[in-house]
Amino acid sequence: MAASLRPIRHRVIVTDERGDVRFAFGERGAQPGAFESPLDVALVTPTFEGDSALQSADAWLAVADYGNARVQIFDLDGALIDVLGGDD
């Protein structure tokens, strides 16, 4: 799925190639899955030792959560995978 990603109002809005909203996730806060000023979103492809080439469906979303000083990693359905950094 090709997507345009935009952090808006402490949420991440995922749209398709035409700009139609596919889904949104997040809320304001410090708990995992919430954001305090999400600054940027990137599509990343995880690599694991010994794995063959991954497909685009294996990509994850990395969200720079500026206000909480962390990066949160989500699958393409918006499910939280991991939180990197922050005050945990």
PyMOL Python script that loads the backbone (N, CA, C, O; Angstrom):
from pymol import cmd

cmd.read_pdbstr("""\
ATOM      1  N   MET A   1       0.849  -1.176   0.000  1.00  0.00           N
ATOM      2  CA  MET A   1       0.000   0.000   0.000  1.00  0.00           C
ATOM      3  C   MET A   1       0.888   1.230   0.000  1.00  0.00           C
ATOM      4  O   MET A   1       1.665   1.437   0.932  1.00  0.00           O
ATOM      5  N   ALA A   2       0.781   2.025  -1.010  1.00  0.00           N
ATOM      6  CA  ALA A   2       1.447   3.327  -1.013  1.00  0.00           C
ATOM      7  C   ALA A   2       0.592   4.267  -0.176  1.00  0.00           C
ATOM      8  O   ALA A   2      -0.634   4.261  -0.281  1.00  0.00           O
ATOM      9  N   ALA A   3       1.234   5.061   0.644  1.00  0.00           N
ATOM     10  CA  ALA A   3       0.458   5.925   1.529  1.00  0.00           C
ATOM     11  C   ALA A   3       1.163   7.238   1.748  1.00  0.00           C
ATOM     12  O   ALA A   3       2.390   7.327   1.707  1.00  0.00           O
ATOM     13  N   SER A   4       0.370   8.245   1.979  1.00  0.00           N
ATOM     14  CA  SER A   4       0.857   9.542   2.416  1.00  0.00           C
ATOM     15  C   SER A   4       0.547   9.605   3.906  1.00  0.00           C
ATOM     16  O   SER A   4      -0.563   9.268   4.317  1.00  0.00           O
ATOM     17  N   LEU A   5       1.507  10.029   4.719  1.00  0.00           N
ATOM     18  CA  LEU A   5       1.329  10.006   6.165  1.00  0.00           C
ATOM     19  C   LEU A   5       1.480  11.410   6.719  1.00  0.00           C
ATOM     20  O   LEU A   5       2.418  12.122   6.360  1.00  0.00           O
ATOM     21  N   ARG A   6       0.552  11.824   7.604  1.00  0.00           N
ATOM     22  CA  ARG A   6       0.603  13.173   8.149  1.00  0.00           C
ATOM     23  C   ARG A   6       0.309  13.158   9.643  1.00  0.00           C
ATOM     24  O   ARG A   6      -0.758  12.693  10.045  1.00  0.00           O
ATOM     25  N   PRO A   7       1.230  13.659  10.488  1.00  0.00           N
ATOM     26  CA  PRO A   7       0.905  13.793  11.912  1.00  0.00           C
ATOM     27  C   PRO A   7       0.081  15.061  12.137  1.00  0.00           C
ATOM     28  O   PRO A   7       0.539  16.158  11.819  1.00  0.00           O
ATOM     29  N   ILE A   8      -1.108  14.922  12.672  1.00  0.00           N
ATOM     30  CA  ILE A   8      -2.001  16.055  12.881  1.00  0.00           C
ATOM     31  C   ILE A   8      -2.672  15.934  14.245  1.00  0.00           C
ATOM     32  O   ILE A   8      -3.201  14.877  14.590  1.00  0.00           O
ATOM     33  N   ARG A   9      -2.649  17.023  15.024  1.00  0.00           N
ATOM     34  CA  ARG A   9      -3.360  17.079  16.312  1.00  0.00           C
ATOM     35  C   ARG A   9      -3.091  15.860  17.183  1.00  0.00           C
ATOM     36  O   ARG A   9      -4.026  15.248  17.701  1.00  0.00           O
ATOM     37  N   HIS A  10      -1.836  15.509  17.345  1.00  0.00           N
ATOM     38  CA  HIS A  10      -1.431  14.396  18.209  1.00  0.00           C
ATOM     39  C   HIS A  10      -1.912  13.051  17.694  1.00  0.00           C
ATOM     40  O   HIS A  10      -1.993  12.087  18.455  1.00  0.00           O
ATOM     41  N   ARG A  11      -2.232  12.979  16.409  1.00  0.00           N
ATOM     42  CA  ARG A  11      -2.681  11.734  15.783  1.00  0.00           C
ATOM     43  C   ARG A  11      -1.903  11.534  14.491  1.00  0.00           C
ATOM     44  O   ARG A  11      -1.312  12.475  13.960  1.00  0.00           O
ATOM     45  N   VAL A  12      -1.905  10.333  14.001  1.00  0.00           N
ATOM     46  CA  VAL A  12      -1.330  10.039  12.695  1.00  0.00           C
ATOM     47  C   VAL A  12      -2.481   9.674  11.777  1.00  0.00           C
ATOM     48  O   VAL A  12      -3.254   8.761  12.070  1.00  0.00           O
ATOM     49  N   ILE A  13      -2.594  10.386  10.670  1.00  0.00           N
ATOM     50  CA  ILE A  13      -3.635  10.150   9.675  1.00  0.00           C
ATOM     51  C   ILE A  13      -2.969   9.472   8.476  1.00  0.00           C
ATOM     52  O   ILE A  13      -2.027  10.020   7.903  1.00  0.00           O
ATOM     53  N   VAL A  14      -3.443   8.298   8.097  1.00  0.00           N
ATOM     54  CA  VAL A  14      -2.876   7.562   6.959  1.00  0.00           C
ATOM     55  C   VAL A  14      -3.855   7.658   5.792  1.00  0.00           C
ATOM     56  O   VAL A  14      -5.031   7.317   5.914  1.00  0.00           O
ATOM     57  N   THR A  15      -3.335   8.133   4.651  1.00  0.00           N
ATOM     58  CA  THR A  15      -4.157   8.280   3.459  1.00  0.00           C
ATOM     59  C   THR A  15      -3.587   7.427   2.330  1.00  0.00           C
ATOM     60  O   THR A  15      -2.412   7.061   2.354  1.00  0.00           O
ATOM     61  N   ASP A  16      -4.413   7.117   1.351  1.00  0.00           N
ATOM     62  CA  ASP A  16      -3.942   6.359   0.190  1.00  0.00           C
ATOM     63  C   ASP A  16      -3.420   7.311  -0.878  1.00  0.00           C
ATOM     64  O   ASP A  16      -3.327   8.518  -0.652  1.00  0.00           O
ATOM     65  N   GLU A  17      -3.079   6.761  -2.046  1.00  0.00           N
ATOM     66  CA  GLU A  17      -2.509   7.556  -3.133  1.00  0.00           C
ATOM     67  C   GLU A  17      -3.414   8.701  -3.581  1.00  0.00           C
ATOM     68  O   GLU A  17      -2.925   9.732  -4.044  1.00  0.00           O
ATOM     69  N   ARG A  18      -4.727   8.528  -3.446  1.00  0.00           N
ATOM     70  CA  ARG A  18      -5.681   9.564  -3.866  1.00  0.00           C
ATOM     71  C   ARG A  18      -5.947  10.596  -2.781  1.00  0.00           C
ATOM     72  O   ARG A  18      -6.640  11.585  -3.021  1.00  0.00           O
ATOM     73  N   GLY A  19      -5.404  10.376  -1.591  1.00  0.00           N
ATOM     74  CA  GLY A  19      -5.630  11.304  -0.489  1.00  0.00           C
ATOM     75  C   GLY A  19      -6.805  10.936   0.391  1.00  0.00           C
ATOM     76  O   GLY A  19      -7.134  11.670   1.323  1.00  0.00           O
ATOM     77  N   ASP A  20      -7.455   9.790   0.107  1.00  0.00           N
ATOM     78  CA  ASP A  20      -8.558   9.332   0.938  1.00  0.00           C
ATOM     79  C   ASP A  20      -8.018   8.767   2.253  1.00  0.00           C
ATOM     80  O   ASP A  20      -7.046   8.011   2.249  1.00  0.00           O
ATOM     81  N   VAL A  21      -8.637   9.125   3.371  1.00  0.00           N
ATOM     82  CA  VAL A  21      -8.211   8.647   4.681  1.00  0.00           C
ATOM     83  C   VAL A  21      -8.495   7.150   4.786  1.00  0.00           C
ATOM     84  O   VAL A  21      -9.622   6.703   4.572  1.00  0.00           O
ATOM     85  N   ARG A  22      -7.458   6.386   5.119  1.00  0.00           N
ATOM     86  CA  ARG A  22      -7.581   4.932   5.305  1.00  0.00           C
ATOM     87  C   ARG A  22      -7.835   4.607   6.773  1.00  0.00           C
ATOM     88  O   ARG A  22      -8.712   3.804   7.092  1.00  0.00           O
ATOM     89  N   PHE A  23      -7.057   5.240   7.680  1.00  0.00           N
ATOM     90  CA  PHE A  23      -7.281   5.088   9.113  1.00  0.00           C
ATOM     91  C   PHE A  23      -6.469   6.143   9.851  1.00  0.00           C
ATOM     92  O   PHE A  23      -5.601   6.796   9.271  1.00  0.00           O
ATOM     93  N   ALA A  24      -6.759   6.299  11.122  1.00  0.00           N
ATOM     94  CA  ALA A  24      -6.045   7.236  11.987  1.00  0.00           C
ATOM     95  C   ALA A  24      -5.822   6.568  13.328  1.00  0.00           C
ATOM     96  O   ALA A  24      -6.603   5.712  13.743  1.00  0.00           O
ATOM     97  N   PHE A  25      -4.753   6.962  14.005  1.00  0.00           N
ATOM     98  CA  PHE A  25      -4.514   6.398  15.331  1.00  0.00           C
ATOM     99  C   PHE A  25      -3.746   7.395  16.187  1.00  0.00           C
ATOM    100  O   PHE A  25      -3.154   8.349  15.684  1.00  0.00           O
ATOM    101  N   GLY A  26      -3.772   7.151  17.488  1.00  0.00           N
ATOM    102  CA  GLY A  26      -3.077   7.981  18.455  1.00  0.00           C
ATOM    103  C   GLY A  26      -3.997   8.978  19.122  1.00  0.00           C
ATOM    104  O   GLY A  26      -5.130   9.205  18.697  1.00  0.00           O
ATOM    105  N   GLU A  27      -3.468   9.570  20.188  1.00  0.00           N
ATOM    106  CA  GLU A  27      -4.150  10.613  20.939  1.00  0.00           C
ATOM    107  C   GLU A  27      -3.073  11.381  21.693  1.00  0.00           C
ATOM    108  O   GLU A  27      -1.910  10.980  21.701  1.00  0.00           O
ATOM    109  N   ARG A  28      -3.454  12.467  22.316  1.00  0.00           N
ATOM    110  CA  ARG A  28      -2.486  13.245  23.085  1.00  0.00           C
ATOM    111  C   ARG A  28      -2.177  12.534  24.391  1.00  0.00           C
ATOM    112  O   ARG A  28      -3.082  12.088  25.097  1.00  0.00           O
ATOM    113  N   GLY A  29      -0.884  12.432  24.711  1.00  0.00           N
ATOM    114  CA  GLY A  29      -0.494  11.824  25.966  1.00  0.00           C
ATOM    115  C   GLY A  29       0.922  11.284  25.933  1.00  0.00           C
ATOM    116  O   GLY A  29       1.635  11.431  24.941  1.00  0.00           O
ATOM    117  N   ALA A  30       1.321  10.652  27.038  1.00  0.00           N
ATOM    118  CA  ALA A  30       2.673  10.112  27.167  1.00  0.00           C
ATOM    119  C   ALA A  30       2.697   8.590  27.184  1.00  0.00           C
ATOM    120  O   ALA A  30       3.773   7.994  27.126  1.00  0.00           O
ATOM    121  N   GLN A  31       1.531   7.949  27.261  1.00  0.00           N
ATOM    122  CA  GLN A  31       1.505   6.492  27.291  1.00  0.00           C
ATOM    123  C   GLN A  31       1.879   5.938  25.912  1.00  0.00           C
ATOM    124  O   GLN A  31       1.752   6.644  24.911  1.00  0.00           O
ATOM    125  N   PRO A  32       2.337   4.683  25.850  1.00  0.00           N
ATOM    126  CA  PRO A  32       2.657   4.086  24.557  1.00  0.00           C
ATOM    127  C   PRO A  32       1.462   4.162  23.605  1.00  0.00           C
ATOM    128  O   PRO A  32       0.331   3.861  23.988  1.00  0.00           O
ATOM    129  N   GLY A  33       1.725   4.567  22.366  1.00  0.00           N
ATOM    130  CA  GLY A  33       0.671   4.715  21.375  1.00  0.00           C
ATOM    131  C   GLY A  33       0.062   6.104  21.314  1.00  0.00           C
ATOM    132  O   GLY A  33      -0.696   6.411  20.394  1.00  0.00           O
ATOM    133  N   ALA A  34       0.388   6.949  22.290  1.00  0.00           N
ATOM    134  CA  ALA A  34      -0.083   8.338  22.308  1.00  0.00           C
ATOM    135  C   ALA A  34       1.081   9.243  21.935  1.00  0.00           C
ATOM    136  O   ALA A  34       2.237   8.821  21.965  1.00  0.00           O
ATOM    137  N   PHE A  35       0.774  10.493  21.583  1.00  0.00           N
ATOM    138  CA  PHE A  35       1.796  11.426  21.122  1.00  0.00           C
ATOM    139  C   PHE A  35       1.669  12.772  21.803  1.00  0.00           C
ATOM    140  O   PHE A  35       0.578  13.197  22.184  1.00  0.00           O
ATOM    141  N   GLU A  36       2.801  13.433  21.948  1.00  0.00           N
ATOM    142  CA  GLU A  36       2.841  14.833  22.356  1.00  0.00           C
ATOM    143  C   GLU A  36       3.628  15.539  21.259  1.00  0.00           C
ATOM    144  O   GLU A  36       4.857  15.588  21.296  1.00  0.00           O
ATOM    145  N   SER A  37       2.922  16.073  20.302  1.00  0.00           N
ATOM    146  CA  SER A  37       3.511  16.759  19.151  1.00  0.00           C
ATOM    147  C   SER A  37       4.290  15.812  18.236  1.00  0.00           C
ATOM    148  O   SER A  37       5.514  15.908  18.151  1.00  0.00           O
ATOM    149  N   PRO A  38       3.596  14.897  17.549  1.00  0.00           N
ATOM    150  CA  PRO A  38       4.304  14.062  16.573  1.00  0.00           C
ATOM    151  C   PRO A  38       4.858  14.973  15.471  1.00  0.00           C
ATOM    152  O   PRO A  38       4.132  15.786  14.899  1.00  0.00           O
ATOM    153  N   LEU A  39       6.138  14.826  15.189  1.00  0.00           N
ATOM    154  CA  LEU A  39       6.822  15.756  14.293  1.00  0.00           C
ATOM    155  C   LEU A  39       6.956  15.229  12.872  1.00  0.00           C
ATOM    156  O   LEU A  39       6.858  15.996  11.915  1.00  0.00           O
ATOM    157  N   ASP A  40       7.179  13.921  12.726  1.00  0.00           N
ATOM    158  CA  ASP A  40       7.396  13.360  11.402  1.00  0.00           C
ATOM    159  C   ASP A  40       7.047  11.879  11.420  1.00  0.00           C
ATOM    160  O   ASP A  40       7.027  11.241  12.473  1.00  0.00           O
ATOM    161  N   VAL A  41       6.775  11.351  10.243  1.00  0.00           N
ATOM    162  CA  VAL A  41       6.442   9.939  10.084  1.00  0.00           C
ATOM    163  C   VAL A  41       7.260   9.413   8.911  1.00  0.00           C
ATOM    164  O   VAL A  41       7.363  10.071   7.876  1.00  0.00           O
ATOM    165  N   ALA A  42       7.843   8.220   9.074  1.00  0.00           N
ATOM    166  CA  ALA A  42       8.616   7.613   7.989  1.00  0.00           C
ATOM    167  C   ALA A  42       8.220   6.147   7.843  1.00  0.00           C
ATOM    168  O   ALA A  42       7.910   5.470   8.823  1.00  0.00           O
ATOM    169  N   LEU A  43       8.236   5.684   6.626  1.00  0.00           N
ATOM    170  CA  LEU A  43       8.006   4.275   6.335  1.00  0.00           C
ATOM    171  C   LEU A  43       9.360   3.587   6.389  1.00  0.00           C
ATOM    172  O   LEU A  43      10.268   3.957   5.645  1.00  0.00           O
ATOM    173  N   VAL A  44       9.512   2.592   7.257  1.00  0.00           N
ATOM    174  CA  VAL A  44      10.785   1.893   7.417  1.00  0.00           C
ATOM    175  C   VAL A  44      10.580   0.400   7.182  1.00  0.00           C
ATOM    176  O   VAL A  44       9.500  -0.138   7.426  1.00  0.00           O
ATOM    177  N   THR A  45      11.623  -0.252   6.710  1.00  0.00           N
ATOM    178  CA  THR A  45      11.567  -1.697   6.487  1.00  0.00           C
ATOM    179  C   THR A  45      12.501  -2.377   7.476  1.00  0.00           C
ATOM    180  O   THR A  45      13.715  -2.187   7.404  1.00  0.00           O
ATOM    181  N   PRO A  46      11.962  -3.159   8.391  1.00  0.00           N
ATOM    182  CA  PRO A  46      12.819  -3.833   9.363  1.00  0.00           C
ATOM    183  C   PRO A  46      13.651  -4.921   8.682  1.00  0.00           C
ATOM    184  O   PRO A  46      13.192  -5.559   7.735  1.00  0.00           O
ATOM    185  N   THR A  47      14.855  -5.123   9.162  1.00  0.00           N
ATOM    186  CA  THR A  47      15.678  -6.222   8.676  1.00  0.00           C
ATOM    187  C   THR A  47      16.113  -7.062   9.868  1.00  0.00           C
ATOM    188  O   THR A  47      16.477  -6.534  10.919  1.00  0.00           O
ATOM    189  N   PHE A  48      16.070  -8.349   9.691  1.00  0.00           N
ATOM    190  CA  PHE A  48      16.447  -9.285  10.737  1.00  0.00           C
ATOM    191  C   PHE A  48      17.494 -10.236  10.186  1.00  0.00           C
ATOM    192  O   PHE A  48      17.376 -10.708   9.055  1.00  0.00           O
ATOM    193  N   GLU A  49      18.499 -10.514  10.964  1.00  0.00           N
ATOM    194  CA  GLU A  49      19.568 -11.400  10.523  1.00  0.00           C
ATOM    195  C   GLU A  49      18.998 -12.743  10.075  1.00  0.00           C
ATOM    196  O   GLU A  49      18.208 -13.365  10.785  1.00  0.00           O
ATOM    197  N   GLY A  50      19.410 -13.175   8.893  1.00  0.00           N
ATOM    198  CA  GLY A  50      18.974 -14.467   8.380  1.00  0.00           C
ATOM    199  C   GLY A  50      17.695 -14.426   7.571  1.00  0.00           C
ATOM    200  O   GLY A  50      17.340 -15.425   6.945  1.00  0.00           O
ATOM    201  N   ASP A  51      16.982 -13.291   7.561  1.00  0.00           N
ATOM    202  CA  ASP A  51      15.739 -13.193   6.790  1.00  0.00           C
ATOM    203  C   ASP A  51      16.046 -12.903   5.323  1.00  0.00           C
ATOM    204  O   ASP A  51      17.029 -12.235   5.000  1.00  0.00           O
ATOM    205  N   SER A  52      15.198 -13.413   4.451  1.00  0.00           N
ATOM    206  CA  SER A  52      15.309 -13.072   3.037  1.00  0.00           C
ATOM    207  C   SER A  52      14.724 -11.676   2.827  1.00  0.00           C
ATOM    208  O   SER A  52      14.250 -11.050   3.775  1.00  0.00           O
ATOM    209  N   ALA A  53      14.759 -11.201   1.608  1.00  0.00           N
ATOM    210  CA  ALA A  53      14.238  -9.864   1.296  1.00  0.00           C
ATOM    211  C   ALA A  53      12.788  -9.745   1.751  1.00  0.00           C
ATOM    212  O   ALA A  53      11.979 -10.646   1.526  1.00  0.00           O
ATOM    213  N   LEU A  54      12.472  -8.633   2.388  1.00  0.00           N
ATOM    214  CA  LEU A  54      11.120  -8.398   2.885  1.00  0.00           C
ATOM    215  C   LEU A  54      10.283  -7.711   1.821  1.00  0.00           C
ATOM    216  O   LEU A  54      10.821  -7.024   0.953  1.00  0.00           O
ATOM    217  N   GLN A  55       8.988  -7.890   1.881  1.00  0.00           N
ATOM    218  CA  GLN A  55       8.055  -7.260   0.952  1.00  0.00           C
ATOM    219  C   GLN A  55       7.629  -5.907   1.510  1.00  0.00           C
ATOM    220  O   GLN A  55       7.833  -5.634   2.693  1.00  0.00           O
ATOM    221  N   SER A  56       7.033  -5.050   0.662  1.00  0.00           N
ATOM    222  CA  SER A  56       6.582  -3.732   1.125  1.00  0.00           C
ATOM    223  C   SER A  56       5.533  -3.859   2.222  1.00  0.00           C
ATOM    224  O   SER A  56       5.391  -2.958   3.048  1.00  0.00           O
ATOM    225  N   ALA A  57       4.793  -4.973   2.238  1.00  0.00           N
ATOM    226  CA  ALA A  57       3.786  -5.192   3.289  1.00  0.00           C
ATOM    227  C   ALA A  57       4.449  -5.399   4.643  1.00  0.00           C
ATOM    228  O   ALA A  57       3.779  -5.331   5.674  1.00  0.00           O
ATOM    229  N   ASP A  58       5.760  -5.650   4.655  1.00  0.00           N
ATOM    230  CA  ASP A  58       6.492  -5.851   5.903  1.00  0.00           C
ATOM    231  C   ASP A  58       6.992  -4.537   6.491  1.00  0.00           C
ATOM    232  O   ASP A  58       7.663  -4.544   7.523  1.00  0.00           O
ATOM    233  N   ALA A  59       6.681  -3.417   5.860  1.00  0.00           N
ATOM    234  CA  ALA A  59       7.148  -2.116   6.330  1.00  0.00           C
ATOM    235  C   ALA A  59       6.434  -1.709   7.615  1.00  0.00           C
ATOM    236  O   ALA A  59       5.333  -2.174   7.910  1.00  0.00           O
ATOM    237  N   TRP A  60       7.083  -0.839   8.363  1.00  0.00           N
ATOM    238  CA  TRP A  60       6.532  -0.283   9.591  1.00  0.00           C
ATOM    239  C   TRP A  60       6.516   1.234   9.485  1.00  0.00           C
ATOM    240  O   TRP A  60       7.191   1.813   8.634  1.00  0.00           O
ATOM    241  N   LEU A  61       5.738   1.876  10.358  1.00  0.00           N
ATOM    242  CA  LEU A  61       5.713   3.335  10.472  1.00  0.00           C
ATOM    243  C   LEU A  61       6.547   3.743  11.683  1.00  0.00           C
ATOM    244  O   LEU A  61       6.334   3.232  12.782  1.00  0.00           O
ATOM    245  N   ALA A  62       7.480   4.645  11.492  1.00  0.00           N
ATOM    246  CA  ALA A  62       8.257   5.212  12.594  1.00  0.00           C
ATOM    247  C   ALA A  62       7.763   6.639  12.796  1.00  0.00           C
ATOM    248  O   ALA A  62       7.830   7.456  11.878  1.00  0.00           O
ATOM    249  N   VAL A  63       7.271   6.940  13.985  1.00  0.00           N
ATOM    250  CA  VAL A  63       6.712   8.261  14.278  1.00  0.00           C
ATOM    251  C   VAL A  63       7.625   8.977  15.275  1.00  0.00           C
ATOM    252  O   VAL A  63       7.844   8.497  16.387  1.00  0.00           O
ATOM    253  N   ALA A  64       8.157  10.136  14.859  1.00  0.00           N
ATOM    254  CA  ALA A  64       8.971  10.961  15.747  1.00  0.00           C
ATOM    255  C   ALA A  64       8.030  11.715  16.679  1.00  0.00           C
ATOM    256  O   ALA A  64       7.356  12.659  16.267  1.00  0.00           O
ATOM    257  N   ASP A  65       7.993  11.290  17.933  1.00  0.00           N
ATOM    258  CA  ASP A  65       7.121  11.862  18.962  1.00  0.00           C
ATOM    259  C   ASP A  65       7.934  12.914  19.727  1.00  0.00           C
ATOM    260  O   ASP A  65       8.460  12.646  20.807  1.00  0.00           O
ATOM    261  N   TYR A  66       8.023  14.106  19.148  1.00  0.00           N
ATOM    262  CA  TYR A  66       8.905  15.168  19.631  1.00  0.00           C
ATOM    263  C   TYR A  66       8.683  15.512  21.102  1.00  0.00           C
ATOM    264  O   TYR A  66       9.644  15.560  21.870  1.00  0.00           O
ATOM    265  N   GLY A  67       7.468  15.745  21.498  1.00  0.00           N
ATOM    266  CA  GLY A  67       7.164  16.173  22.867  1.00  0.00           C
ATOM    267  C   GLY A  67       7.488  15.131  23.921  1.00  0.00           C
ATOM    268  O   GLY A  67       7.706  15.479  25.082  1.00  0.00           O
ATOM    269  N   ASN A  68       7.525  13.866  23.546  1.00  0.00           N
ATOM    270  CA  ASN A  68       7.875  12.788  24.476  1.00  0.00           C
ATOM    271  C   ASN A  68       9.304  12.287  24.255  1.00  0.00           C
ATOM    272  O   ASN A  68       9.715  11.311  24.882  1.00  0.00           O
ATOM    273  N   ALA A  69      10.070  12.945  23.366  1.00  0.00           N
ATOM    274  CA  ALA A  69      11.480  12.615  23.090  1.00  0.00           C
ATOM    275  C   ALA A  69      11.677  11.130  22.790  1.00  0.00           C
ATOM    276  O   ALA A  69      12.518  10.466  23.395  1.00  0.00           O
ATOM    277  N   ARG A  70      10.876  10.619  21.833  1.00  0.00           N
ATOM    278  CA  ARG A  70      10.975   9.205  21.498  1.00  0.00           C
ATOM    279  C   ARG A  70      10.528   8.971  20.059  1.00  0.00           C
ATOM    280  O   ARG A  70       9.961   9.854  19.415  1.00  0.00           O
ATOM    281  N   VAL A  71      10.791   7.783  19.578  1.00  0.00           N
ATOM    282  CA  VAL A  71      10.280   7.321  18.296  1.00  0.00           C
ATOM    283  C   VAL A  71       9.425   6.096  18.599  1.00  0.00           C
ATOM    284  O   VAL A  71       9.853   5.187  19.310  1.00  0.00           O
ATOM    285  N   GLN A  72       8.216   6.083  18.053  1.00  0.00           N
ATOM    286  CA  GLN A  72       7.337   4.938  18.238  1.00  0.00           C
ATOM    287  C   GLN A  72       7.202   4.212  16.904  1.00  0.00           C
ATOM    288  O   GLN A  72       7.078   4.838  15.851  1.00  0.00           O
ATOM    289  N   ILE A  73       7.228   2.889  16.965  1.00  0.00           N
ATOM    290  CA  ILE A  73       7.162   2.060  15.774  1.00  0.00           C
ATOM    291  C   ILE A  73       5.804   1.350  15.750  1.00  0.00           C
ATOM    292  O   ILE A  73       5.383   0.759  16.744  1.00  0.00           O
ATOM    293  N   PHE A  74       5.122   1.420  14.585  1.00  0.00           N
ATOM    294  CA  PHE A  74       3.799   0.824  14.415  1.00  0.00           C
ATOM    295  C   PHE A  74       3.786  -0.041  13.159  1.00  0.00           C
ATOM    296  O   PHE A  74       4.549   0.203  12.224  1.00  0.00           O
ATOM    297  N   ASP A  75       2.913  -1.059  13.138  1.00  0.00           N
ATOM    298  CA  ASP A  75       2.727  -1.780  11.883  1.00  0.00           C
ATOM    299  C   ASP A  75       1.808  -0.955  10.997  1.00  0.00           C
ATOM    300  O   ASP A  75       1.335   0.104  11.412  1.00  0.00           O
ATOM    301  N   LEU A  76       1.549  -1.427   9.780  1.00  0.00           N
ATOM    302  CA  LEU A  76       0.765  -0.633   8.827  1.00  0.00           C
ATOM    303  C   LEU A  76      -0.725  -0.580   9.160  1.00  0.00           C
ATOM    304  O   LEU A  76      -1.491   0.079   8.457  1.00  0.00           O
ATOM    305  N   ASP A  77      -1.140  -1.262  10.219  1.00  0.00           N
ATOM    306  CA  ASP A  77      -2.519  -1.159  10.695  1.00  0.00           C
ATOM    307  C   ASP A  77      -2.626  -0.236  11.906  1.00  0.00           C
ATOM    308  O   ASP A  77      -3.713  -0.040  12.450  1.00  0.00           O
ATOM    309  N   GLY A  78      -1.480   0.336  12.330  1.00  0.00           N
ATOM    310  CA  GLY A  78      -1.483   1.242  13.474  1.00  0.00           C
ATOM    311  C   GLY A  78      -1.264   0.570  14.814  1.00  0.00           C
ATOM    312  O   GLY A  78      -1.387   1.226  15.848  1.00  0.00           O
ATOM    313  N   ALA A  79      -0.940  -0.728  14.835  1.00  0.00           N
ATOM    314  CA  ALA A  79      -0.674  -1.429  16.098  1.00  0.00           C
ATOM    315  C   ALA A  79       0.752  -1.123  16.550  1.00  0.00           C
ATOM    316  O   ALA A  79       1.689  -1.204  15.756  1.00  0.00           O
ATOM    317  N   LEU A  80       0.912  -0.773  17.816  1.00  0.00           N
ATOM    318  CA  LEU A  80       2.213  -0.425  18.373  1.00  0.00           C
ATOM    319  C   LEU A  80       3.130  -1.641  18.401  1.00  0.00           C
ATOM    320  O   LEU A  80       2.738  -2.717  18.853  1.00  0.00           O
ATOM    321  N   ILE A  81       4.352  -1.460  17.916  1.00  0.00           N
ATOM    322  CA  ILE A  81       5.364  -2.515  17.945  1.00  0.00           C
ATOM    323  C   ILE A  81       6.391  -2.238  19.025  1.00  0.00           C
ATOM    324  O   ILE A  81       6.733  -3.137  19.794  1.00  0.00           O
ATOM    325  N   ASP A  82       6.896  -0.994  19.100  1.00  0.00           N
ATOM    326  CA  ASP A  82       7.941  -0.672  20.077  1.00  0.00           C
ATOM    327  C   ASP A  82       8.014   0.830  20.297  1.00  0.00           C
ATOM    328  O   ASP A  82       7.538   1.620  19.481  1.00  0.00           O
ATOM    329  N   VAL A  83       8.622   1.209  21.421  1.00  0.00           N
ATOM    330  CA  VAL A  83       8.877   2.602  21.755  1.00  0.00           C
ATOM    331  C   VAL A  83      10.378   2.731  22.010  1.00  0.00           C
ATOM    332  O   VAL A  83      10.935   2.005  22.833  1.00  0.00           O
ATOM    333  N   LEU A  84      11.030   3.655  21.304  1.00  0.00           N
ATOM    334  CA  LEU A  84      12.474   3.863  21.442  1.00  0.00           C
ATOM    335  C   LEU A  84      12.732   5.220  22.060  1.00  0.00           C
ATOM    336  O   LEU A  84      12.293   6.237  21.524  1.00  0.00           O
ATOM    337  N   GLY A  85      13.432   5.253  23.172  1.00  0.00           N
ATOM    338  CA  GLY A  85      13.757   6.505  23.846  1.00  0.00           C
ATOM    339  C   GLY A  85      12.663   6.924  24.807  1.00  0.00           C
ATOM    340  O   GLY A  85      11.882   6.092  25.270  1.00  0.00           O
ATOM    341  N   GLY A  86      12.607   8.194  25.102  1.00  0.00           N
ATOM    342  CA  GLY A  86      11.606   8.713  26.036  1.00  0.00           C
ATOM    343  C   GLY A  86      12.082   8.590  27.475  1.00  0.00           C
ATOM    344  O   GLY A  86      13.233   8.240  27.735  1.00  0.00           O
ATOM    345  N   ASP A  87      11.186   8.881  28.398  1.00  0.00           N
ATOM    346  CA  ASP A  87      11.504   8.857  29.827  1.00  0.00           C
ATOM    347  C   ASP A  87      11.081   7.585  30.518  1.00  0.00           C
ATOM    348  O   ASP A  87      10.947   7.566  31.742  1.00  0.00           O
ATOM    349  N   ASP A  88      10.864   6.503  29.756  1.00  0.00           N
ATOM    350  CA  ASP A  88      10.376   5.246  30.358  1.00  0.00           C
ATOM    351  C   ASP A  88      11.325   4.713  31.364  1.00  0.00           C
ATOM    352  O   ASP A  88      11.069   3.667  31.961  1.00  0.00           O
TER     353      ASP A  88
END
""", "prot")
cmd.dss("prot")
cmd.show_as("cartoon", "prot")
cmd.util.cbc("prot")
cmd.orient("prot")
